[in-house]
Amino acid sequence: MEECQRLGLAKAIGVSNFSPNKLQELLQHAHVPPAVNQVEMNPMWQQRQLRDFCKRKGIQVTAYSPLGASNTRWGDDRILGCSSLQEIANERRKTVAQVCLRWAYQQGVSMVPKSFNRKRMEENLQIFDWSLTKDDLAKISNLPQRKGVLLRDVLGPHDLVKEIDMEA
């Protein structure tokens, strides 16, 4: 990828699902650091340690599944159905999805929300003319944390990530 960038075939290099340890290992060998690390991130999987590491290293974090993975084979509605997030949304006269996206935006994270519904896509863009309060952010910070998209749920009982790590 570094060669592709050197040749002008890529503007930037990014990685996906890299932990702080994997990023540190990459940074020890790479001539060009990654511009972005795309990871699962949402109010109930906040990735604080990873975000702090990326910020120190100048790597932008991009969140996939910023609204969770509802309506998927492997996901659930724990985020969009979260009573704390619903309470914040009601107070702000926003949707829970807008609260989640605004939270990520206020963390300095870019995000990739997925929707095929025109109305929801338009709602997703209506997060830039208001802010979450310090109290809102504190409530979100205290939400229970659990990764939503588990590889074994999609791929089976094998810990593919561990197997790949062992090969490296």
C-alpha positions as CSV (number, residue, x, y, z in Angstrom):
1,M,0.0,0.0,0.0
2,E,2.9,2.3,0.7
3,E,4.1,1.7,-2.9
4,C,0.6,2.5,-4.2
5,Q,0.6,5.8,-2.3
6,R,4.1,6.6,-3.6
7,L,3.0,6.0,-7.1
8,G,-0.1,8.2,-6.6
9,L,-2.5,5.4,-6.9
10,A,-3.8,6.0,-3.3
11,K,-4.1,9.3,-1.5
12,A,-4.0,7.7,1.9
13,I,-3.6,4.3,3.6
14,G,-6.0,3.0,6.2
15,V,-6.5,-0.1,8.3
16,S,-9.6,-1.7,9.8
17,N,-10.1,-3.4,13.2
18,F,-6.5,-2.7,14.4
19,S,-6.0,-2.7,18.2
20,P,-3.5,-0.4,19.8
21,N,-1.0,-3.3,19.9
22,K,-1.4,-4.1,16.2
23,L,-1.2,-0.4,15.4
24,Q,2.0,0.0,17.5
25,E,3.5,-3.0,15.7
26,L,2.6,-1.6,12.3
27,L,4.0,1.9,13.2
28,Q,7.4,0.3,14.1
29,H,7.7,-1.1,10.5
30,A,5.7,1.2,8.3
31,H,7.3,4.1,6.5
32,V,3.8,5.7,6.1
33,P,1.5,5.6,9.1
34,P,-2.2,4.8,8.4
35,A,-4.4,7.8,8.1
36,V,-7.4,6.0,9.5
37,N,-8.4,3.0,11.5
38,Q,-12.0,1.9,10.9
39,V,-13.5,0.0,13.8
40,E,-16.8,-0.8,15.4
41,M,-17.7,2.0,17.7
42,N,-20.9,3.3,19.2
43,P,-22.1,4.6,22.7
44,M,-22.1,1.0,24.0
45,W,-18.7,0.1,22.5
46,Q,-16.8,3.3,23.0
47,Q,-13.2,2.1,22.3
48,R,-11.7,4.7,24.7
49,Q,-8.2,3.2,24.8
50,L,-8.1,2.8,21.1
51,R,-9.3,6.3,20.4
52,D,-6.8,7.8,22.9
53,F,-4.0,5.8,21.2
54,C,-5.0,6.9,17.7
55,K,-5.3,10.5,18.8
56,R,-1.8,10.5,20.2
57,K,-0.5,8.9,16.9
58,G,-2.5,11.2,14.6
59,I,-4.7,8.4,13.2
60,Q,-8.3,9.3,12.5
61,V,-10.9,6.8,13.9
62,T,-13.8,6.0,11.7
63,A,-16.8,4.2,13.3
64,Y,-18.7,1.4,11.5
65,S,-22.0,0.3,13.2
66,P,-22.3,3.7,15.0
67,L,-25.9,2.8,15.6
68,G,-25.2,-0.8,16.5
69,A,-26.1,-3.7,14.2
70,S,-29.9,-3.8,14.6
71,N,-31.8,-5.6,11.9
72,T,-28.9,-7.9,11.1
73,R,-28.4,-11.6,11.7
74,W,-25.7,-10.9,14.2
75,G,-26.8,-7.7,15.9
76,D,-29.4,-6.6,18.4
77,D,-31.4,-3.5,19.3
78,R,-29.5,-2.7,22.5
79,I,-28.4,0.7,21.3
80,L,-31.5,2.0,19.6
81,G,-33.5,0.6,22.4
82,C,-31.4,1.9,25.3
83,S,-33.5,3.8,27.8
84,S,-30.6,6.2,28.7
85,L,-30.1,7.2,25.1
86,Q,-33.9,7.5,24.6
87,E,-34.1,9.8,27.5
88,I,-31.4,12.1,26.0
89,A,-33.1,12.0,22.7
90,N,-36.4,13.0,24.2
91,E,-34.8,15.9,26.1
92,R,-33.2,17.1,22.9
93,R,-36.2,16.4,20.6
94,K,-34.0,14.1,18.5
95,T,-33.9,10.5,17.6
96,V,-31.7,8.0,19.4
97,A,-29.8,7.6,16.1
98,Q,-29.1,11.3,16.0
99,V,-27.9,11.2,19.6
100,C,-25.5,8.3,18.7
101,L,-24.2,10.1,15.7
102,R,-23.8,13.4,17.4
103,W,-21.9,11.6,20.3
104,A,-19.4,10.1,17.8
105,Y,-19.0,13.5,16.1
106,Q,-18.3,15.2,19.4
107,Q,-15.6,12.6,20.0
108,G,-13.9,13.6,16.8
109,V,-14.7,10.4,15.1
110,S,-15.9,10.1,11.5
111,M,-18.6,7.5,11.0
112,V,-20.3,5.3,8.4
113,P,-24.0,4.9,9.3
114,K,-25.8,2.4,7.1
115,S,-29.3,3.1,5.9
116,F,-31.3,2.5,2.8
117,N,-34.2,4.6,4.1
118,R,-34.3,8.1,2.7
119,K,-35.9,9.6,5.8
120,R,-33.3,8.1,8.1
121,M,-30.5,9.3,5.8
122,E,-31.8,12.8,6.0
123,E,-32.2,12.5,9.8
124,N,-28.6,11.3,10.1
125,L,-27.4,14.6,8.5
126,Q,-29.3,16.7,11.1
127,I,-26.7,16.4,13.8
128,F,-24.6,19.5,13.2
129,D,-26.7,22.3,14.5
130,W,-26.9,21.2,18.2
131,S,-24.7,19.6,20.8
132,L,-24.9,17.1,23.6
133,T,-24.4,18.7,27.0
134,K,-21.7,17.6,29.5
135,D,-24.4,15.8,31.5
136,D,-25.5,13.9,28.3
137,L,-21.9,13.0,27.6
138,A,-21.4,11.8,31.2
139,K,-24.6,9.6,30.9
140,I,-23.3,8.1,27.6
141,S,-19.8,7.6,29.1
142,N,-21.4,5.4,31.9
143,L,-23.3,3.1,29.5
144,P,-22.3,-0.6,29.8
145,Q,-19.8,-1.6,27.2
146,R,-20.0,-4.7,25.0
147,K,-18.8,-5.3,21.5
148,G,-21.7,-5.8,19.2
149,V,-20.4,-7.5,16.1
150,L,-18.7,-10.7,17.2
151,L,-16.8,-12.6,14.5
152,R,-17.9,-16.0,16.0
153,D,-21.5,-15.0,15.6
154,V,-20.9,-14.5,11.9
155,L,-18.2,-17.0,11.1
156,G,-18.7,-19.8,13.6
157,P,-17.0,-21.1,16.8
158,H,-13.4,-20.5,15.7
159,D,-11.6,-17.4,17.1
160,L,-10.4,-16.3,13.7
161,V,-8.7,-13.1,15.1
162,K,-6.7,-15.2,17.6
163,E,-5.7,-17.6,14.8
164,I,-4.5,-14.7,12.6
165,D,-2.6,-13.1,15.5
166,M,-0.8,-16.4,16.2
167,E,0.3,-16.6,12.5
168,A,1.8,-13.1,12.6
